[in-house]
């Protein structure tokens, strides 16, 4: 009863074969639009909490776990104090970074990179996106979605992250 969970697909193209699998928790104890924390997670949406209602990874996502293996449900919940965030009246928004760009050397063939290539191009030019830029682009697309939501105050969203996730949050900002 503390929150309402939403799971939303943000598609990259009309084919609906590549997308960001967004996980949103909205606090139930607050009236009107709420501020939010936005974080890219490193091990899949099911890793951030033991909530059995969070959808299992899709086949596409399972392919992107190549380097890590499938995390246990709630394995990374110590990094996301979800109950504390919600209890204080904030929303929490997250997505798996590999939905945008897998974090292993695949020659930039998975994720969003192929969508920006010229016909016949198979690797980014020196002045094109790397992983952090792709992740920041994805975070910006998530913000585009949040701007359409009446329950979230899109002017008060804190993008957060650590290490390369912190660079991603800064770049997206």
C-alpha positions in Angstrom: 0.0 0.0 0.0 3.0 2.4 0.1 3.2 2.8 -3.6 1.8 2.2 -7.0 4.1 0.3 -9.4 4.1 1.0 -13.1 6.0 -0.8 -15.8 6.3 1.1 -19.1 8.0 0.3 -22.4 9.6 3.2 -24.2 10.2 2.0 -27.8 13.1 3.1 -30.0 11.3 2.5 -33.2 8.0 1.3 -34.8 9.1 -2.3 -34.8 8.8 -2.4 -31.0 11.7 -4.9 -30.8 14.1 -2.6 -28.8 12.9 -0.6 -25.9 13.6 0.8 -22.4 11.7 -1.3 -19.8 10.9 1.5 -17.3 10.0 0.8 -13.7 8.2 3.5 -11.8 7.0 3.6 -8.2 4.7 6.4 -7.2 4.0 7.1 -3.5 0.4 6.6 -2.5 0.5 8.9 0.6 0.9 12.1 -1.3 -1.5 14.4 -3.2 -0.6 16.0 -6.5 2.6 15.8 -8.6 5.6 14.4 -6.7 9.3 14.9 -7.2 11.3 11.9 -8.3 14.6 10.2 -8.2 15.7 8.7 -11.6 18.4 6.1 -11.7 19.8 3.7 -14.3 20.2 0.3 -12.7 23.1 -2.0 -13.5 21.5 -5.5 -13.1 17.9 -5.3 -14.3 14.7 -4.1 -12.7 14.1 -7.2 -10.6 17.5 -6.6 -8.9 16.4 -3.3 -7.2 13.8 -4.8 -4.9 12.3 -8.2 -3.8 8.8 -7.0 -5.1 7.4 -10.1 -6.7 5.3 -7.9 -9.0 8.3 -6.6 -11.0 8.2 -8.3 -14.3 10.9 -10.9 -15.1 13.5 -10.0 -17.7 12.4 -10.4 -21.3 14.3 -12.6 -23.8 16.0 -9.4 -25.2 17.1 -8.4 -21.7 18.4 -11.9 -20.9 20.7 -11.7 -24.0 22.1 -8.4 -22.6 23.0 -10.1 -19.2 25.8 -11.9 -21.1 28.6 -10.5 -18.9 26.8 -10.6 -15.5 24.4 -13.5 -15.4 20.9 -13.1 -14.2 20.8 -11.4 -10.8 18.7 -12.7 -8.0 15.5 -10.7 -7.2 16.4 -7.9 -4.9 20.1 -8.6 -5.1 20.9 -4.8 -5.4 18.2 -3.4 -3.1 20.8 -2.1 -0.7 21.6 0.5 -3.4 18.0 1.6 -3.7 16.3 2.6 -0.4 12.9 2.4 -2.1 10.7 2.4 1.0 12.5 5.4 2.5 12.2 7.3 -0.9 8.5 6.5 -1.1 7.8 7.2 2.5 9.2 10.7 2.1 6.8 11.4 -0.8 9.2 10.9 -3.7 8.7 8.7 -6.8 11.4 6.4 -7.9 12.1 5.7 -11.6 14.7 3.2 -12.9 15.6 1.1 -16.0 18.3 -1.4 -16.9 21.2 0.2 -18.6 21.6 -2.7 -21.1 18.2 -1.9 -22.5 20.0 1.1 -24.1 23.5 -0.2 -24.5 24.9 -3.5 -23.2 27.9 -3.0 -21.0 30.2 -5.4 -22.8 32.2 -5.2 -26.0 29.7 -6.2 -28.7 31.1 -3.8 -31.2 28.2 -1.4 -30.5 25.8 -3.7 -32.4 23.1 -4.0 -29.7 21.1 -1.4 -28.0 20.5 2.0 -29.6 23.7 2.4 -31.5 22.6 0.8 -34.8 19.7 3.3 -35.0 22.1 6.2 -35.5 24.4 4.5 -38.0 24.5 5.3 -41.8 23.5 2.5 -44.1 26.4 0.0 -44.1 28.0 1.4 -41.0 28.8 -1.1 -38.2 30.9 0.8 -35.7 30.7 4.3 -34.4 32.9 7.0 -35.9 35.4 8.7 -33.5 32.9 11.6 -33.0 29.8 9.4 -32.4 28.3 8.1 -29.2 30.0 5.7 -26.7 28.1 3.9 -24.0 27.9 6.8 -21.5 26.4 9.1 -24.2 23.9 6.4 -25.2 22.9 5.9 -21.6 22.5 9.7 -21.2 20.3 9.7 -24.3 18.2 7.0 -22.8 17.8 8.9 -19.5 16.7 11.9 -21.6 14.0 9.7 -23.3 12.9 8.6 -19.8 12.5 12.3 -18.9 10.5 12.9 -22.0 8.1 10.2 -20.8 8.0 11.6 -17.2 7.0 15.0 -18.6 3.8 13.3 -19.8 2.8 12.0 -16.3 0.5 14.1 -14.2 1.6 12.4 -11.0 5.3 13.4 -11.4 6.6 16.9 -11.1 9.0 16.8 -14.0 10.6 20.0 -12.8 11.8 18.3 -9.7 13.5 15.1 -10.9 16.9 14.2 -9.6 19.0 12.1 -11.9 21.3 10.0 -9.8 24.1 7.5 -10.4 27.5 6.3 -9.3 30.8 6.1 -11.2 29.8 5.8 -14.9 26.2 6.0 -13.9 27.0 9.4 -12.2 28.6 10.6 -15.4 25.5 9.4 -17.3 23.3 11.4 -14.9 25.5 14.5 -15.4 25.5 14.1 -19.1 21.8 13.6 -19.3 21.2 16.7 -17.1 
